[in-house]
């Protein structure tokens, strides 16, 4: 005879939209109060409902009760009539039914077993009537007509004592070794049946993980919001179909971290659009791809009347067509770099092949064999002279004119000249793309009378073309300097928003329409890593949360608070599954994408020591907590020291920024944190200078202020502040 398979019901075959079962009682209290059945607060009702169940159990010898017994206790306490008690009881049953969702992996497992001819039964320690549980299991196609169901409240014995297993075995004349049981309770579903000789499988997928537990227990958030939000993450996580651990980790982290963070940002954009009378949002590629899809789900499910469109664009596609001369602004963009910049990279930014200006390059000391080499500061200065030579300037400006007309054609085609109030949505970080967009719109007589509006996840600066432009950040604000800058490393936030295609480099006209030209049709690196899995999980979450919560339940400051907690946990304390998966993704800081590095490379001991001695051997966007997780045992100590050095330098730069904004209080706080992170910073000339200024409090004079700005520029030319 084939083995019979039994399954627990709650958090094995079904789970609730609420993070914890007792959270549902709070919502029931809201409903009963609205129906004038109670005068208690939802919190007081929740406590009373829990106590009534405990009291009813104490009256029995088996510790098993029905929901009718619970409401008999409540009726005595509240003075309800039989009709009132029945109405409240049915309200709880209906709320339970509405909150239950199938667990897809269990459902599929049961269907597979059934196809193989195995008998299926369900065993549940529960006070709800068996006909209710059966109806829900049947509704979700988990249970079939030939399956059986045993509920402790109806039978009068439970799994926790072992008697429900014995009742089932004797009733079907089975020996314990013929039964295989799956459940989520370590005692009732695993330890007890094992002692009886029953094979067991401990099912933990529906248990709250560290992110879900953190949210569901955060008393700073209202119970309904935190419970349903954590529940939405769990429901999303349980929809994962991936069998391979790498993709499961991507899906789970998306459900728990990436999706809530992005959802909050997009929801804020829609609220701001509504508040400002904006009728159309352009989500700028590539970061806007997944954001636009989230927005469309929110608009559909929550009925926001905002036209959300995906808009192909990039720094490259916007900046170059604005060039009408080569001045300081253009040179700044052309030569912006972090760690690697070559002649070829600079030429690519202005859509030139180095061979087009080869004679001039050679004249200034750049033969062909040097075109792929990283430029030293001295060589950058020499190359800047090349791009100020008359023949090169004329060529660049002529090309920019052609590109500008095609860009404006695409803008008109996409409706920027329709007169409909619009805003753009992008990740951040300085607003330079919006500055170029405004210049292009002005050149094409499309600039809005009230200026352009851009919504950003975060900004470290606000570069405007015109005073009427508005750059509005959601999470990271440029002023005053704050610790949130450590929670918004661009490489990680942009990973969250990664698109499935390459960056936009320009626009071309094909017959009667303008189309974007992409550097690569597909983001092959991202797709190979698992980007499609990340996108599917994010969109699943958006559907889940908009089905269990409504806008009235979701003040935006809840999401801002949640974003800070989730980012802090993920960035500073990635778990052993997240570090290798997300740390292995490669990132290119340069807009030309000429050089890729892993976010969190795994170091050997020798590599870690070399990095500690010469930090320049390590790129400046290393995600150190994840790299430490991935690296060898002996590499962890030197990497931890290097992380402290990098972190102290960033605190110091943040202190300088506060000082330049004449924020003495925060400057002192950040300076102390820099020293606490790495005490050897006392030997650093910049730290000592800053400390002396703070102690003497003589930095407010115009002369001193200008001197500080000059010193800060020198300092930041050597070290980059994260974000």
Secondary structure, 3 states (H helix, E strand, C coil): CCCEEEECCECCCEEECCCCCCHHHHHHHHHHHHCCCCCCCHHHHHHHHHHHHHHHHHCCCCCCCCHHHHHHHHHHHHCCCHHHHHHHHHHHHHHHHHHEEECHHHHHHHHHHHHCCCCEEEEECCCCCHHHHHHHHHHCCCCCCCCEEEEHHHHCCCCCCCHHHHHHHHHCCCCHHHEEEEECCHHHHHHHHHHCCCEEEECCCCCCCHHHHHHHCCCCCCHHHHHHHHHHHHHHHCCCCCCCHHHHHHHHHHHHHHHHHHHHHHHHHHHHHHHHCCCEEEEECCCHHHHHHHHHHHHHHHCCCCEEEEECCCHHHHHHHHCCCCCHHHHHHHCCCCCCCCHHHHHHHCCCCHHHHHHHHHHCCCCHHHCCCCCCHHHHHHHHHHCCCHHHHHHHHHHHHHHHHHHHHHHHHCCCCCCCCEEEEECCCCCHHHHHHHHHHHHCCCCCCCCCEEEEEECCCCCCCCCCCEEEEEEECCCCCCHHHHHCCHHHHHHHCCCCCCCEEEEEEECCEEEEEECCCCCHHHHHHCHHHHHHHHHHHHHHHHHHCCHHHCCHHHHHHHHHHHHHHHHHCCCHHHHHHHHCCEECCCCCCCCCEECCCCCCHHHHHHHHHCHHHCCCCCCHHHHHHHCCCCHHHHHHHHHHHHHHHHHHHHHHHHHHCCCHHHHHHHHHHHHHHCHHHHHCHHHHHHHHHHHHCCCCCHHHHHHHHHHHHHHHHHCCCCC
